[in-house]
Amino acid sequence: MNRLQRKVALVTGAGRGIGAAIATAFAREGAAVVLAELDLETAQRTAADIAAQTGGQTLAVQTDVTQRASVQRAVSEGEKVFGPIDVLVNNAGINVFCDPLTMTDDDWRRCFAVDLDGVWNGCRAVLPGMVERGAGSIVNIASTHSFKIIPGCFPYPVAKHGVIGLTRALGIEYAARNVRVNAIAPGYIETQLTRDWWNGQTDPAAAQQATLDLQPMKRIGKPEEVAMTAVFLASDEAPFINASCITVDGGRSAVYHD
Ligand SMILES: NC(=O)c1ccc[n+]([C@@H]2O[C@H](COP(=O)([O-])OP(=O)(O)OC[C@H]3O[C@@H](n4cnc5c(N)ncnc54)[C@H](O)[C@@H]3O)[C@@H](O)[C@H]2O)c1
């Protein structure tokens, strides 16, 4: 409790899934949280739930991370209500899983617009203030696809590799100004994104079972388990962790062969 007392945090894609879990954990730790989400209704519902559950301060702002001006507006609205943003979590992301040679140009652009441009748009909206104040923590939600490849998932891993590159580059660029930029690489986490992928397979139950069988811990992760790591990286308990990535996958990416 209170590990983020007096901090202001902005979480993108916070209406549901991992983003909602991070927003909840942050509020529980005392942060005022801006939920910057494409779907305003979901964001407002989640913001109200979080406030009721934690007694924390929340603000829902309709945001499209693919649009620089939209992210900038969310930051400005958040700062007007709560004050300068201390913590940014670039969480909004989409799965675009294609075969490289049949993928359309639109699939390629859609993937990069959300999964990589979206992260950069978040960073550049908060960095000037953080650099000026000499303090800040940015947490980018990457993926185990940031360093592992599953055939047929193109170009998602290309964008997610880019998120690690962006994290490392910006982490070094502003380290001397005490602005830390880190990433979290979740493995399989139980969210709507994962359920949608299972449901898109010919036999969803078999696909789910196959996923579980591949996990060393024989289960997939919970959004709250990613959120705990986000709290740690965002807080003053990680002052010397920078340009780094923490994997939260139950050990799955350490396995060489099944
Ligand atoms: N679920 C997993 O297994 C898993 C694994 C590794 C990484 N991730 C990453 O974690 C992040 C969150 O995933 P999730 O599983 O919670 O997904 P989710 O689909 O459940 O939630 C994503 C949220 O982002 C919002 N969003 C989508 N596009 C947006 C945009 N342009 N602007 C603002 N908000 C937008 C959606 O409306 C939704 O509320 C993503 O970056 C994803 O790539 C997820």
The ligand as a MOL file (V3000), in Angstrom:
LIG
                    3D

  0  0  0     0  0            999 V3000
M  V30 BEGIN CTAB
M  V30 COUNTS 44 48 0 0 0
M  V30 BEGIN ATOM
M  V30 1 N -2.8660 -10.9820 -23.0990 0
M  V30 2 C -1.6850 -11.4660 -23.3650 0
M  V30 3 O -1.4820 -12.6910 -23.3440 0
M  V30 4 C -0.5400 -10.5540 -23.7010 0
M  V30 5 C 0.7390 -11.1140 -23.8010 0
M  V30 6 C 1.8130 -10.2900 -24.1030 0
M  V30 7 C 1.6230 -8.9430 -24.2900 0
M  V30 8 N 0.3760 -8.4320 -24.2040 0 CHG=1
M  V30 9 C 0.2490 -6.9860 -24.4170 0
M  V30 10 O -0.4090 -6.4120 -23.3070 0
M  V30 11 C -1.1320 -5.2580 -23.7090 0
M  V30 12 C -2.5780 -5.3640 -23.2270 0
M  V30 13 O -3.1310 -6.5630 -23.7430 0
M  V30 14 P -4.5080 -7.1720 -23.2130 0
M  V30 15 O -4.3760 -8.6500 -23.3300 0
M  V30 16 O -4.8950 -6.5600 -21.9150 0 CHG=-1
M  V30 17 O -5.4670 -6.6750 -24.4000 0
M  V30 18 P -7.0360 -6.3180 -24.4090 0
M  V30 19 O -7.4360 -6.4040 -25.8450 0
M  V30 20 O -7.7930 -7.1130 -23.4060 0
M  V30 21 O -7.0310 -4.7920 -23.9370 0
M  V30 22 C -6.4180 -3.8000 -24.7230 0
M  V30 23 C -7.0960 -2.4690 -24.4620 0
M  V30 24 O -6.4520 -1.5030 -25.3010 0
M  V30 25 C -7.4430 -0.7020 -25.9260 0
M  V30 26 N -6.9530 -0.1760 -27.1960 0
M  V30 27 C -6.7970 -0.8300 -28.3700 0
M  V30 28 N -6.3940 0.0050 -29.3310 0
M  V30 29 C -6.2680 1.2240 -28.7560 0
M  V30 30 C -5.8860 2.5090 -29.2360 0
M  V30 31 N -5.5920 2.7060 -30.5320 0
M  V30 32 N -5.8440 3.5310 -28.3610 0
M  V30 33 C -6.1730 3.3480 -27.0630 0
M  V30 34 N -6.5550 2.1610 -26.5530 0
M  V30 35 C -6.6080 1.1170 -27.3900 0
M  V30 36 C -8.6230 -1.6340 -26.1240 0
M  V30 37 O -9.8350 -0.9220 -26.3070 0
M  V30 38 C -8.5860 -2.4500 -24.8400 0
M  V30 39 O -9.3340 -1.8560 -23.8090 0
M  V30 40 C -0.9830 -5.1810 -25.2340 0
M  V30 41 O 0.0750 -4.2900 -25.5560 0
M  V30 42 C -0.5950 -6.5990 -25.6140 0
M  V30 43 O 0.1370 -6.6560 -26.8150 0
M  V30 44 C -0.7210 -9.2010 -23.9190 0
M  V30 END ATOM
M  V30 BEGIN BOND
M  V30 1 1 1 2
M  V30 2 2 2 3
M  V30 3 1 2 4
M  V30 4 1 4 5
M  V30 5 2 4 44
M  V30 6 2 5 6
M  V30 7 1 6 7
M  V30 8 2 7 8
M  V30 9 1 8 9
M  V30 10 1 8 44
M  V30 11 1 9 10
M  V30 12 1 9 42
M  V30 13 1 10 11
M  V30 14 1 11 12
M  V30 15 1 11 40
M  V30 16 1 12 13
M  V30 17 1 13 14
M  V30 18 2 14 15
M  V30 19 1 14 16
M  V30 20 1 14 17
M  V30 21 1 17 18
M  V30 22 2 18 19
M  V30 23 1 18 20
M  V30 24 1 18 21
M  V30 25 1 21 22
M  V30 26 1 22 23
M  V30 27 1 23 24
M  V30 28 1 23 38
M  V30 29 1 24 25
M  V30 30 1 25 26
M  V30 31 1 25 36
M  V30 32 1 26 27
M  V30 33 1 26 35
M  V30 34 2 27 28
M  V30 35 1 28 29
M  V30 36 1 29 30
M  V30 37 2 29 35
M  V30 38 1 30 31
M  V30 39 2 30 32
M  V30 40 1 32 33
M  V30 41 2 33 34
M  V30 42 1 34 35
M  V30 43 1 36 37
M  V30 44 1 36 38
M  V30 45 1 38 39
M  V30 46 1 40 41
M  V30 47 1 40 42
M  V30 48 1 42 43
M  V30 END BOND
M  V30 END CTAB
M  END
